C-alpha cells in the first residue's frame, strides 16, 4: 500500500505537492469514491482518476537540458512561446523540476518522476545549485562579505553555501559572481543581490547537485544515466553532507 499522492506523482501525472493540492480540492477519485484526505493509502489494483483522467503506470524518463535564453520554464504556454518541454524529443509527459526565469540560462532537469521532483525541490534535502551572475557594477568586498554571512530577503535569511568573485571588468564596471545556494525561492539570486544594491544583468545556473553542463551547448540536452538518477535520490537522506 502506498500513499495516494505518492502514487499520483510516480505515475508521472504531476509532482507530489501538486497531487496533494488536487486531492484536497476534491479532484481525485479512487474506485469511484472521491478522496480528499491526504495520506490515504491505495494498492496497485485500485482505479485512480485525477481530473477525469485514469492514471496509468508510465516508465520514468530523466533529461538534463542546457536551457537557452528566451524559453519559458513550463509545460505549455497560452501565448504560444517556446517552452523547455518543446526542446525535448519525447512522447512522455514530462515537466521541469523547479524553474528558471525566461531570460535565465543553464542547467534544468525534466522528468515524469514526481518523487524525484519532490526530493530535488524540497528545501530540507539541501540540494546545492550553483549560478554565475553578471552584476551591473563591481561587487564591493564589504558587500561580498555581507552576502557570505547571509542577508535578509523578504523576511527570511538567505545564506549561500559559497560566494566567489570570478572576474571584474573595471572598464565596463561589472563583474561575474559565482554563488551556490540550497534553497529555491523564486528569483532568490536576483533578490539577494538587489537587497545589497546590485542588479543581475545575466544569470546562468551552472550546476544542480553534482550535475553540470559539461558537453551541452545552449539548447542541447541528454538523458541521465541510471547511476546519476540513483545519486540524485541520495539527496533524500537529509543527513548527507551538501556536495
C-alpha positions in Angstrom: 0.0 0.0 0.0 1.3 3.5 -0.9 0.1 7.0 -0.1 -2.2 8.3 -2.8 -0.2 11.5 -3.5 3.0 9.4 -4.0 1.2 7.1 -6.5 -0.1 10.1 -8.4 3.4 11.6 -8.5 5.1 8.4 -9.5 2.6 7.9 -12.4 4.1 11.0 -14.0 0.9 13.0 -13.8 2.3 15.8 -11.7 4.5 16.5 -8.7 3.7 15.2 -5.2 2.9 18.7 -3.9 0.5 19.4 -6.8 -1.0 16.0 -6.3 -1.7 17.0 -2.7 -3.4 20.1 -3.9 -5.6 18.1 -6.3 -6.6 15.7 -3.5 -7.6 18.5 -1.1 -9.6 20.2 -4.0 -11.7 17.0 -4.5 -10.3 16.3 -7.9 -9.2 12.7 -7.2 -11.3 9.6 -7.1 -10.3 6.1 -6.0 -12.6 3.3 -7.2 -15.3 5.9 -8.0 -15.0 7.4 -4.5 -13.9 11.0 -4.0 -10.8 11.2 -1.7 -9.9 14.4 0.0 -7.8 13.1 2.9 -4.0 13.3 2.5 -2.2 10.1 3.4 -5.0 7.8 2.0 -3.3 4.6 1.0 -4.0 2.7 -2.2 -2.9 -0.5 -3.8 -1.8 -1.4 -7.3 -5.3 -2.7 -8.0 -7.1 0.5 -7.2 -8.5 2.6 -10.1 -7.4 6.2 -9.6 -8.9 9.1 -11.6 -7.4 12.6 -11.4 -9.2 15.5 -13.1 -11.2 12.9 -15.1 -8.1 11.1 -16.3 -7.4 7.5 -15.3 -3.8 7.0 -14.1 -1.5 4.6 -16.0 1.9 3.5 -14.9 4.5 5.1 -17.1 8.2 4.4 -17.5 10.3 7.1 -15.9 12.5 9.3 -18.0 15.1 11.9 -17.0 16.6 14.7 -19.1 19.3 17.3 -18.5 18.8 20.4 -20.5 21.0 23.5 -21.1 18.2 26.0 -21.2 18.6 28.8 -23.6 17.6 32.4 -23.1 14.0 33.3 -24.1 12.5 30.0 -23.4 9.8 29.6 -20.7 10.1 27.0 -18.0 6.7 25.4 -18.1 4.8 22.6 -19.8 2.7 24.8 -22.0 2.1 28.5 -22.7 -1.1 30.3 -23.7 1.0 32.9 -25.5 2.5 30.1 -27.7 6.0 30.9 -26.6 8.6 28.1 -26.8 8.7 26.1 -23.6 11.5 23.9 -22.2 9.3 20.8 -22.9 9.3 21.8 -26.6 13.0 21.3 -26.7 12.9 17.6 -25.6 12.1 14.9 -28.2 9.9 12.5 -26.2 6.4 11.3 -26.2 6.4 11.0 -22.4 4.5 13.7 -20.4 7.5 15.4 -18.7 7.7 18.6 -16.7 10.6 20.8 -15.4 12.0 20.3 -11.9 11.7 23.8 -10.4 12.1 26.7 -12.8 14.5 29.1 -14.4 13.3 32.6 -15.4 12.6 33.4 -19.1 16.0 35.0 -19.6 17.9 32.8 -17.2 20.0 30.1 -18.9 21.6 26.9 -17.8 21.0 23.5 -16.2 17.5 22.2 -15.9 16.2 18.7 -15.1 13.0 17.5 -16.8 11.2 14.2 -15.8 7.9 12.5 -15.2 9.1 11.2 -11.8 7.1 13.1 -9.2 9.0 11.5 -6.3 12.4 12.8 -7.6 10.9 16.2 -8.3 9.8 16.4 -4.6 13.3 15.3 -3.4 15.1 17.9 -5.5 12.8 20.9 -4.8 12.1 20.4 -1.1 14.4 22.7 1.0 15.0 20.0 3.7 17.1 17.9 1.2 19.7 20.7 0.8 20.3 20.2 -2.9 23.0 22.7 -3.9 22.5 24.8 -7.0 25.3 27.0 -8.4 24.8 30.1 -10.5 27.0 32.6 -12.3 25.6 36.2 -12.1 26.7 39.2 -14.1 26.2 42.2 -12.0 25.5 45.8 -13.2 28.5 47.0 -11.2 31.6 45.7 -9.4 30.7 43.9 -6.2 32.3 45.7 -3.2 34.3 43.5 -0.9 32.2 44.6 2.1 29.0 43.5 0.2 30.7 40.2 -0.7 31.4 39.5 3.0 27.9 40.6 3.9 26.3 38.1 1.4 28.7 35.3 2.6 27.3 35.8 6.1 23.7 35.8 4.9 21.2 38.6 4.1 17.6 39.1 4.8 15.5 38.5 1.7 11.7 39.0 2.2 11.8 38.4 6.0 14.0 35.3 5.7 17.7 34.9 5.9 19.3 33.6 2.7 22.8 32.3 3.4 24.7 31.0 0.4 26.9 28.0 0.9 29.6 29.6 -1.3 30.1 33.0 -2.9 33.1 33.8 -5.1 34.0 36.8 -7.2 35.1 35.2 -10.5 36.1 38.2 -12.6 36.0 42.0 -12.6 35.8 44.4 -15.6 36.6 47.8 -14.2 36.4 49.5 -17.6 32.7 48.4 -18.0 32.1 48.5 -14.3 30.6 45.0 -14.0 31.7 41.6 -12.6 30.9 37.9 -12.6 30.0 36.3 -9.2 29.6 32.5 -8.6 27.1 31.7 -5.9 25.8 28.4 -4.5 22.6 28.1 -2.6 20.4 25.3 -1.3 17.0 27.0 -1.4 14.7 27.5 -4.3 12.6 30.6 -3.7 11.5 32.4 -6.9 14.1 34.9 -8.2 16.1 34.3 -5.0 19.6 35.0 -6.6 18.4 38.3 -8.1 16.6 39.3 -5.0 19.6 38.5 -2.9 21.8 40.9 -4.9 19.1 43.5 -5.2 18.9 43.6 -1.4 22.6 44.7 -1.4 22.0 47.3 -4.2 23.0 45.3 -7.3 21.1 44.3 -10.4 21.7 40.9 -12.1 22.1 41.6 -15.9 22.6 37.9 -16.8 22.2 34.7 -14.8 23.2 31.1 -15.6 22.8 28.0 -13.5 26.0 26.0 -14.0 25.3 23.1 -11.7 22.4 21.3 -10.0 23.7 19.0 -7.2 26.6 17.1 -8.8 25.3 17.6 -12.3 27.0 20.1 -14.6 26.6 21.5 -18.1 29.7 19.7 -19.4 29.3 18.7 -23.1 26.0 20.5 -23.5 25.7 23.6 -25.7 22.8 26.0 -25.3 19.5 24.3 -26.2 21.1 20.8 -26.1 20.0 18.0 -23.7 20.8 14.4 -22.8 19.3 11.6 -20.8 20.5 11.0 -17.3 22.1 7.6 -16.6 20.6 5.2 -14.0 23.7 5.9 -11.9 23.0 9.6 -12.0 19.3 9.1 -11.1 20.2 6.9 -8.1 22.7 9.6 -7.0 20.0 12.2 -7.2 17.8 10.0 -5.0 20.6 10.0 -2.4 19.6 13.6 -1.6 16.6 12.2 0.2 18.9 11.4 3.1 18.9 14.8 4.8 21.9 13.8 6.9 24.1 13.6 3.8 26.7 16.4 3.6 26.0 19.0 0.9 28.2 18.2 -2.1 
